[in-house]
Amino acid sequence: MDKPIIVTAREFPEALQQHLQNLGKLRTYDPQSPEASLDGARVWLGTAVDPVPAETIARFPESLGLIANLGVGTDNVDLTAAAAAGIQVSNTPVVTEDTADLTVALILATCRRLNEAEQALRKDDWAAGASMLGRRVHGATLGIVGFGAIGQAVARRSAGFAMNVLYHGPRRKPEGEADTGASYCESLTDLLAQSDIVSLNCPLTDATRHLMNADTLAAMKPGAILINTGRGPLVHEAALVAVLESGHLGGAGLDVFEFEPSVTPALMELPNVTLLPHIGSATAQCRSEMVARALGNIHSFLESGTVTDPCVTLQPNS
């Protein structure tokens, strides 16, 4: 019996390739020869930054029944087109705690100006680094936009800093409030007006794209800090640059970017911006769990026609 064909969006590390070869015959997608790459395929495997738009899905053969995503976010996949084609989509929802850890790291690094102080020290300018005054995190008001698993994990961590936690989303989450002590803000504007630090932990949808734009950034408290470990296009980066250069905001900590993997050049030049290359899930443990979950979804699909982590269309700010 022929092995099922698994098409990967890119070349993966050898260890993952070997595991995949135990499940089926591997091909790497060639955009220059899509039909040959996809012919007879049963599974597509890519990361959360490998786009799977409607045009690509239209090229998929009828044999292809699963898009397996290495990552929790599925905004890179046209879920509507996949559903219309009868194709299942799976993800790897195991990044919560590691992403929450990184969110707190960005809050601390940005508020306490760690990058600037380190750069001064590396230039042998102890005095300059030692004289940089940051802002206190302990006791600050933290506004969390998107109170899903990651947002709530960030809220739990904030208790160690005696932070006052607010959150905004399309609906109240009483269980999350009871677990974290967070208070619900019905409007985003109310949350922004009260928060010393704003953390974006919502999914990217049509409703949340450019959620932080010229108007909403201007609605933030003067000197406030913006943190984004959600998705880059939640923020209109040109507008962010403008409010940072004007001095309205005190700084920003970004793990994701609007035009990823490219970074808006002006952000690279601003000293009060902490920049990271999308490493929310970048721990050895988390990446191993992601791989195991993806392999499990593929195995389940090939064996039973169903997956263990089916994706549904996310609600804005869930």
C-alpha positions as a LaTeX table, in Angstrom:
\begin{tabular}{lrrr}
\hline
Residue & $x$ (\AA) & $y$ (\AA) & $z$ (\AA) \\
\hline
Met1 & 0.00 & 0.00 & 0.00 \\
Asp2 & 1.37 & 3.41 & $-0.98$ \\
Lys3 & 2.32 & 5.77 & 1.83 \\
Pro4 & 0.16 & 8.91 & 2.15 \\
Ile5 & 1.85 & 12.02 & 0.78 \\
Ile6 & 2.63 & 14.83 & 3.22 \\
Val7 & 3.58 & 18.18 & 1.70 \\
Thr8 & 5.58 & 20.59 & 3.87 \\
Ala9 & 5.57 & 24.34 & 3.32 \\
Arg10 & 9.31 & 24.46 & 3.98 \\
Glu11 & 12.27 & 22.27 & 4.83 \\
Phe12 & 12.02 & 21.33 & 8.50 \\
Pro13 & 14.84 & 20.18 & 10.82 \\
Glu14 & 16.04 & 16.66 & 10.16 \\
Ala15 & 14.54 & 15.23 & 13.35 \\
Leu16 & 11.06 & 16.39 & 12.37 \\
Gln17 & 11.55 & 15.21 & 8.80 \\
Gln18 & 12.38 & 11.73 & 10.10 \\
His19 & 9.25 & 11.61 & 12.24 \\
Leu20 & 7.15 & 12.69 & 9.27 \\
Gln21 & 8.71 & 10.00 & 7.10 \\
Asn22 & 7.34 & 7.44 & 9.55 \\
Leu23 & 3.85 & 8.73 & 8.75 \\
Gly24 & 4.09 & 9.14 & 5.02 \\
Lys25 & 6.03 & 10.16 & 1.93 \\
Leu26 & 7.44 & 13.70 & 2.16 \\
Arg27 & 7.52 & 16.46 & $-0.39$ \\
Thr28 & 8.50 & 20.10 & 0.02 \\
Tyr29 & 6.11 & 22.51 & $-1.68$ \\
Asp30 & 7.55 & 24.18 & $-4.77$ \\
Pro31 & 5.58 & 27.34 & $-5.69$ \\
Gln32 & 7.17 & 27.18 & $-9.14$ \\
Ser33 & 5.63 & 23.76 & $-9.70$ \\
Pro34 & 2.57 & 23.58 & $-7.45$ \\
Glu35 & 0.69 & 20.84 & $-9.27$ \\
Ala36 & 3.64 & 18.44 & $-9.18$ \\
Ser37 & 4.27 & 19.28 & $-5.51$ \\
Leu38 & 0.68 & 18.66 & $-4.48$ \\
Asp39 & $-0.34$ & 15.78 & $-6.72$ \\
Gly40 & $-1.98$ & 13.07 & $-4.60$ \\
Ala41 & $-1.18$ & 14.80 & $-1.31$ \\
Arg42 & $-3.21$ & 14.03 & 1.82 \\
Val43 & $-1.70$ & 16.51 & 4.29 \\
Trp44 & $-0.18$ & 20.01 & 4.21 \\
Leu45 & 2.14 & 20.91 & 7.10 \\
Gly46 & 3.37 & 24.45 & 7.69 \\
Thr47 & 4.12 & 26.93 & 10.46 \\
Ala48 & 1.94 & 29.78 & 11.62 \\
Val49 & 3.96 & 32.17 & 9.42 \\
Asp50 & 3.56 & 30.12 & 6.23 \\
Pro51 & 0.58 & 31.63 & 4.36 \\
Val52 & $-2.15$ & 29.34 & 3.08 \\
Pro53 & $-4.44$ & 31.76 & 1.21 \\
Ala54 & $-7.51$ & 30.85 & $-0.83$ \\
Glu55 & $-5.41$ & 30.77 & $-4.02$ \\
Thr56 & $-3.17$ & 28.05 & $-2.57$ \\
Ile57 & $-6.12$ & 26.09 & $-1.24$ \\
Ala58 & $-7.70$ & 26.23 & $-4.70$ \\
Arg59 & $-4.64$ & 24.35 & $-6.01$ \\
Phe60 & $-4.96$ & 21.59 & $-3.44$ \\
Pro61 & $-6.07$ & 18.27 & $-4.93$ \\
Glu62 & $-9.29$ & 16.62 & $-3.77$ \\
Ser63 & $-7.14$ & 14.08 & $-1.93$ \\
Leu64 & $-5.83$ & 16.73 & 0.50 \\
Gly65 & $-7.90$ & 16.72 & 3.68 \\
Leu66 & $-5.76$ & 18.37 & 6.37 \\
Ile67 & $-3.85$ & 21.60 & 6.82 \\
Ala68 & $-1.71$ & 20.99 & 9.91 \\
Asn69 & $-0.44$ & 24.22 & 11.44 \\
Leu70 & 2.65 & 24.31 & 13.66 \\
Gly71 & 1.45 & 27.12 & 15.93 \\
Val72 & $-1.65$ & 28.15 & 17.80 \\
Gly73 & $-2.65$ & 31.03 & 15.53 \\
Thr74 & $-4.36$ & 30.20 & 12.25 \\
Asp75 & $-4.66$ & 33.68 & 10.75 \\
Asn76 & $-2.21$ & 32.51 & 8.08 \\
Val77 & $-4.84$ & 30.07 & 6.79 \\
Asp78 & $-7.99$ & 31.09 & 4.92 \\
Leu79 & $-10.31$ & 29.09 & 7.17 \\
Thr80 & $-13.37$ & 29.94 & 5.08 \\
Ala81 & $-11.75$ & 28.61 & 1.90 \\
Ala82 & $-10.55$ & 25.51 & 3.74 \\
Ala83 & $-14.03$ & 24.80 & 5.10 \\
Ala84 & $-15.59$ & 25.32 & 1.67 \\
Ala85 & $-13.13$ & 22.77 & 0.26 \\
Gly86 & $-13.90$ & 20.30 & 3.03 \\
Ile87 & $-10.37$ & 20.53 & 4.42 \\
Gln88 & $-9.76$ & 20.24 & 8.15 \\
Val89 & $-7.34$ & 22.62 & 9.89 \\
Ser90 & $-5.44$ & 21.72 & 13.05 \\
Asn91 & $-3.15$ & 23.73 & 15.29 \\
Thr92 & $-0.84$ & 23.16 & 18.27 \\
Pro93 & $-2.38$ & 24.93 & 21.31 \\
Val94 & 0.56 & 24.44 & 23.67 \\
Val95 & 2.20 & 27.90 & 23.63 \\
Thr96 & 0.23 & 29.56 & 26.43 \\
Glu97 & 2.68 & 29.52 & 29.31 \\
Asp98 & 5.81 & 30.25 & 27.27 \\
Thr99 & 4.16 & 33.18 & 25.49 \\
Ala100 & 2.90 & 34.56 & 28.80 \\
Asp101 & 6.43 & 34.30 & 30.21 \\
Leu102 & 7.78 & 36.26 & 27.27 \\
Thr103 & 5.06 & 38.89 & 27.62 \\
Val104 & 6.15 & 39.55 & 31.19 \\
Ala105 & 9.80 & 39.61 & 30.07 \\
Leu106 & 8.95 & 42.28 & 27.49 \\
Ile107 & 7.05 & 44.31 & 30.08 \\
Leu108 & 10.04 & 44.28 & 32.42 \\
Ala109 & 12.62 & 44.88 & 29.70 \\
Thr110 & 10.74 & 47.79 & 28.17 \\
Cys111 & 9.64 & 49.49 & 31.39 \\
Arg112 & 13.09 & 49.19 & 32.99 \\
Arg113 & 14.93 & 50.08 & 29.75 \\
Leu114 & 17.08 & 46.97 & 29.94 \\
Asn115 & 18.10 & 47.04 & 26.29 \\
Glu116 & 19.28 & 50.63 & 26.49 \\
Ala117 & 21.18 & 50.05 & 29.72 \\
Glu118 & 22.84 & 46.92 & 28.34 \\
Gln119 & 23.89 & 48.69 & 25.15 \\
Ala120 & 25.46 & 51.50 & 27.18 \\
Leu121 & 27.34 & 48.99 & 29.30 \\
Arg122 & 28.57 & 47.13 & 26.21 \\
Lys123 & 29.94 & 50.46 & 24.98 \\
Asp124 & 31.82 & 50.77 & 28.29 \\
Asp125 & 29.60 & 53.65 & 29.40 \\
Trp126 & 28.62 & 52.54 & 32.88 \\
Ala127 & 27.48 & 56.02 & 33.92 \\
Ala128 & 25.06 & 56.38 & 31.01 \\
Gly129 & 23.45 & 53.01 & 31.70 \\
Ala130 & 23.27 & 53.57 & 35.43 \\
Ser131 & 21.55 & 56.93 & 34.97 \\
Met132 & 18.69 & 55.59 & 32.82 \\
Leu133 & 15.49 & 55.77 & 34.81 \\
Gly134 & 12.76 & 53.37 & 33.85 \\
Arg135 & 9.22 & 53.12 & 35.11 \\
Arg136 & 8.02 & 51.01 & 38.02 \\
Val137 & 6.19 & 47.81 & 37.12 \\
His138 & 5.13 & 46.92 & 40.65 \\
Gly139 & 1.66 & 48.30 & 41.33 \\
Ala140 & 1.09 & 49.51 & 37.76 \\
Thr141 & $-2.22$ & 49.10 & 35.93 \\
Leu142 & $-1.98$ & 46.45 & 33.24 \\
Gly143 & $-4.57$ & 46.42 & 30.45 \\
Ile144 & $-4.88$ & 43.10 & 28.63 \\
Val145 & $-6.57$ & 43.10 & 25.23 \\
Gly146 & $-7.81$ & 39.58 & 24.57 \\
Phe147 & $-8.56$ & 37.49 & 27.65 \\
Gly148 & $-8.13$ & 34.01 & 26.26 \\
Ala149 & $-5.69$ & 31.45 & 27.63 \\
Ile150 & $-2.58$ & 33.59 & 27.09 \\
Gly151 & $-4.18$ & 36.81 & 28.33 \\
Gln152 & $-5.31$ & 35.06 & 31.51 \\
Ala153 & $-1.86$ & 33.49 & 31.98 \\
Val154 & $-0.33$ & 36.99 & 31.78 \\
Ala155 & $-2.87$ & 38.21 & 34.34 \\
Arg156 & $-1.93$ & 35.41 & 36.74 \\
Arg157 & 1.73 & 36.33 & 36.50 \\
Ser158 & 0.96 & 39.99 & 37.17 \\
Ala159 & $-0.19$ & 39.11 & 40.69 \\
Gly160 & 3.46 & 38.76 & 41.66 \\
Phe161 & 3.88 & 42.43 & 40.83 \\
Ala162 & 0.73 & 43.55 & 42.66 \\
Met163 & $-0.60$ & 44.94 & 39.39 \\
Asn164 & $-4.12$ & 46.19 & 38.89 \\
Val165 & $-5.37$ & 44.17 & 35.91 \\
Leu166 & $-8.01$ & 45.29 & 33.43 \\
Tyr167 & $-9.10$ & 43.36 & 30.36 \\
His168 & $-11.14$ & 43.97 & 27.23 \\
Gly169 & $-12.76$ & 41.53 & 24.85 \\
Pro170 & $-16.09$ & 40.95 & 23.14 \\
Arg171 & $-17.57$ & 39.47 & 26.32 \\
Arg172 & $-16.97$ & 39.20 & 30.04 \\
Lys173 & $-15.28$ & 36.09 & 31.37 \\
Pro174 & $-16.41$ & 35.67 & 35.00 \\
Glu175 & $-14.34$ & 32.51 & 35.55 \\
Gly176 & $-11.23$ & 34.31 & 34.34 \\
Glu177 & $-12.02$ & 37.25 & 36.60 \\
Ala178 & $-12.41$ & 34.96 & 39.60 \\
Asp179 & $-9.11$ & 33.23 & 38.79 \\
Thr180 & $-7.05$ & 36.37 & 38.17 \\
Gly181 & $-8.79$ & 39.26 & 39.91 \\
Ala182 & $-8.99$ & 41.14 & 36.62 \\
Ser183 & $-11.74$ & 43.69 & 35.94 \\
Tyr184 & $-13.65$ & 43.92 & 32.66 \\
Cys185 & $-13.65$ & 47.06 & 30.52 \\
Glu186 & $-16.55$ & 47.04 & 28.08 \\
Ser187 & $-14.80$ & 49.47 & 25.73 \\
Leu188 & $-11.23$ & 49.42 & 24.50 \\
Thr189 & $-11.04$ & 53.18 & 24.99 \\
Asp190 & $-11.76$ & 52.85 & 28.70 \\
Leu191 & $-9.03$ & 50.26 & 29.10 \\
Leu192 & $-6.50$ & 52.39 & 27.21 \\
Ala193 & $-7.28$ & 55.49 & 29.23 \\
Gln194 & $-6.59$ & 53.70 & 32.52 \\
Ser195 & $-3.64$ & 51.43 & 31.68 \\
Asp196 & 0.03 & 52.15 & 32.33 \\
Ile197 & 0.91 & 49.08 & 30.27 \\
Val198 & $-1.20$ & 47.61 & 27.46 \\
Ser199 & $-0.60$ & 43.99 & 26.40 \\
Leu200 & $-2.04$ & 42.68 & 23.14 \\
Asn201 & $-2.94$ & 39.01 & 23.49 \\
Cys202 & $-5.84$ & 38.72 & 21.05 \\
Pro203 & $-6.01$ & 36.80 & 17.76 \\
Leu204 & $-5.70$ & 38.52 & 14.40 \\
Thr205 & $-9.06$ & 38.76 & 12.65 \\
Asp206 & $-10.67$ & 41.22 & 10.26 \\
Ala207 & $-12.04$ & 43.00 & 13.32 \\
Thr208 & $-8.71$ & 43.25 & 15.15 \\
Arg209 & $-6.41$ & 44.13 & 12.25 \\
His210 & $-4.91$ & 47.56 & 13.07 \\
Leu211 & $-6.76$ & 47.52 & 16.37 \\
Met212 & $-4.00$ & 49.83 & 17.58 \\
Asn213 & $-4.05$ & 52.69 & 15.11 \\
Ala214 & $-3.57$ & 56.47 & 15.25 \\
Asp215 & $-6.80$ & 56.95 & 17.22 \\
Thr216 & $-6.43$ & 54.13 & 19.71 \\
Leu217 & $-2.72$ & 54.81 & 20.27 \\
Ala218 & $-3.57$ & 58.45 & 20.99 \\
Ala219 & $-6.16$ & 57.23 & 23.52 \\
Met220 & $-3.44$ & 55.54 & 25.60 \\
Lys221 & $-2.17$ & 57.32 & 28.72 \\
Pro222 & 0.80 & 59.64 & 28.12 \\
Gly223 & 3.97 & 57.68 & 28.82 \\
Ala224 & 2.24 & 54.30 & 28.66 \\
Ile225 & 3.93 & 51.17 & 27.34 \\
Leu226 & 2.57 & 48.98 & 24.52 \\
Ile227 & 3.42 & 45.26 & 24.45 \\
Asn228 & 2.55 & 42.98 & 21.52 \\
Thr229 & 3.07 & 39.23 & 21.65 \\
Gly230 & $-0.14$ & 38.53 & 19.71 \\
Arg231 & 0.14 & 39.20 & 15.99 \\
Gly232 & 2.01 & 41.98 & 14.21 \\
Pro233 & $-0.87$ & 43.43 & 12.16 \\
Leu234 & $-2.81$ & 44.17 & 15.35 \\
Val235 & $-0.69$ & 47.33 & 15.32 \\
His236 & $-0.44$ & 49.95 & 12.57 \\
Glu237 & 3.31 & 50.37 & 12.81 \\
Ala238 & 3.50 & 53.75 & 11.06 \\
Ala239 & 1.08 & 55.14 & 13.65 \\
Leu240 & 3.09 & 53.50 & 16.44 \\
Val241 & 6.28 & 55.12 & 15.22 \\
Ala242 & 4.53 & 58.51 & 15.19 \\
Val243 & 3.34 & 58.30 & 18.81 \\
Leu244 & 6.72 & 57.03 & 19.98 \\
Glu245 & 8.60 & 59.80 & 18.18 \\
Ser246 & 6.20 & 62.41 & 19.55 \\
Gly247 & 6.85 & 61.20 & 23.09 \\
His248 & 3.21 & 60.35 & 23.74 \\
Leu249 & 4.11 & 56.74 & 24.52 \\
Gly250 & 6.92 & 55.77 & 26.83 \\
Gly251 & 7.96 & 52.74 & 24.83 \\
Ala252 & 6.95 & 49.50 & 23.14 \\
Gly253 & 7.93 & 45.85 & 23.44 \\
Leu254 & 7.31 & 43.86 & 20.27 \\
Asp255 & 7.74 & 40.17 & 19.53 \\
Val256 & 5.65 & 40.32 & 16.35 \\
Phe257 & 5.53 & 42.76 & 13.44 \\
Glu258 & 3.11 & 44.05 & 10.85 \\
Phe259 & 5.28 & 43.03 & 7.88 \\
Glu260 & 7.03 & 40.08 & 9.48 \\
Pro261 & 9.79 & 39.05 & 9.01 \\
Ser262 & 10.56 & 42.63 & 7.95 \\
Val263 & 10.60 & 45.26 & 10.66 \\
Thr264 & 9.60 & 48.88 & 10.03 \\
Pro265 & 13.03 & 50.62 & 9.86 \\
Ala266 & 12.06 & 53.47 & 12.19 \\
Leu267 & 11.31 & 50.98 & 14.96 \\
Met268 & 14.86 & 49.68 & 14.67 \\
Glu269 & 16.19 & 53.16 & 15.35 \\
Leu270 & 14.07 & 54.02 & 18.39 \\
Pro271 & 15.92 & 53.35 & 21.66 \\
Asn272 & 12.72 & 52.88 & 23.69 \\
Val273 & 11.52 & 49.90 & 21.65 \\
Thr274 & 12.40 & 46.33 & 22.65 \\
Leu275 & 12.45 & 44.10 & 19.57 \\
Leu276 & 12.35 & 40.29 & 19.46 \\
Pro277 & 12.11 & 37.96 & 16.42 \\
His278 & 8.77 & 36.23 & 17.20 \\
Ile279 & 10.12 & 33.97 & 19.95 \\
Gly280 & 7.02 & 33.59 & 22.13 \\
Ser281 & 7.14 & 29.81 & 21.80 \\
Ala282 & 10.91 & 29.53 & 21.51 \\
Thr283 & 11.76 & 27.21 & 24.36 \\
Ala284 & 13.03 & 23.71 & 23.73 \\
Gln285 & 10.15 & 22.28 & 25.73 \\
Cys286 & 7.44 & 24.24 & 23.94 \\
Arg287 & 8.78 & 23.55 & 20.45 \\
Ser288 & 9.00 & 19.83 & 21.26 \\
Glu289 & 5.40 & 19.87 & 22.46 \\
Met290 & 4.32 & 21.70 & 19.30 \\
Val291 & 5.99 & 19.11 & 17.08 \\
Ala292 & 4.45 & 16.25 & 19.06 \\
Arg293 & 1.02 & 17.83 & 18.80 \\
Ala294 & 1.33 & 18.38 & 15.03 \\
Leu295 & 2.50 & 14.82 & 14.50 \\
Gly296 & $-0.40$ & 13.60 & 16.63 \\
Asn297 & $-2.90$ & 15.53 & 14.52 \\
Ile298 & $-1.46$ & 14.13 & 11.30 \\
His299 & $-1.41$ & 10.58 & 12.66 \\
Ser300 & $-4.99$ & 10.88 & 13.90 \\
Phe301 & $-6.17$ & 12.24 & 10.56 \\
Leu302 & $-4.48$ & 9.51 & 8.55 \\
Glu303 & $-5.81$ & 6.81 & 10.87 \\
Ser304 & $-9.35$ & 8.02 & 11.56 \\
Gly305 & $-10.05$ & 11.04 & 9.35 \\
Thr306 & $-10.29$ & 13.38 & 12.35 \\
Val307 & $-7.78$ & 15.50 & 14.30 \\
Thr308 & $-7.26$ & 16.07 & 18.02 \\
Asp309 & $-6.92$ & 19.85 & 17.70 \\
Pro310 & $-9.51$ & 21.06 & 15.19 \\
Cys311 & $-9.59$ & 24.79 & 14.53 \\
Val312 & $-12.69$ & 26.93 & 14.50 \\
Thr313 & $-13.00$ & 30.51 & 13.41 \\
Leu314 & $-11.86$ & 32.69 & 16.31 \\
Gln315 & $-13.96$ & 35.50 & 17.68 \\
Pro316 & $-12.38$ & 38.96 & 17.84 \\
Asn317 & $-10.35$ & 39.57 & 21.01 \\
Ser318 & $-11.22$ & 36.13 & 22.37 \\
\hline
\end{tabular}
